[in-house]
Amino acid sequence: MPSSAEADRRAKPQAAEPKVPAAEAPRCESCGTGRLALDNVRTALWSGERLVVVEDVPALVCTHCGEQFYEDETAMRLDMLRGGGFPTGSAAREMVVPVFKFSTPRNSEG
């Protein structure tokens, strides 16, 4: 019978490990401080008047600033999804999001 720790390890998805040791991982081009680590992210894209969310997208994510970089193949697959128009019937699920209007605060003095 597996130990409790082993069962926990199997039950929880493991974070993606960088392909190279952290000290040798590429430095972030955006902030120049952090290192890039492979992770799965969520991204939002506009398709006409519709906002769609794509989950589980592989990306290199900066450990310092959080900037996300896609490898060429990933970017190409996202473009292909966009080109397909994101048919509603193919969606894994739907989300409801609040929409706000940006307006200039009014001057209370007059």
DAHUSUL-V95531 format. One record per backbone hydrogen bond with DSSP energy under -1.0 kcal/mol. NH is the residue of the N-H (numbers start at 1). CO is the residue of the C=O. Records with the same first field share a line. If there is no record, write none. Layout:
NH->CO ; CO
//
This chain:
7->3
8->4
9->5
10->6
11->7
12->8
24->21
28->34
32->28
36->26
37->61
39->59
41->57
43->54
45->52
47->50
50->47
52->45
54->43
57->41
59->39
60->69
61->37
62->67
63->35
69->60
75->71
76->72
77->73
78->74
79->75
80->76
81->77
82->78
83->79
84->80
85->82
86->81
90->87
91->88
110->107
//
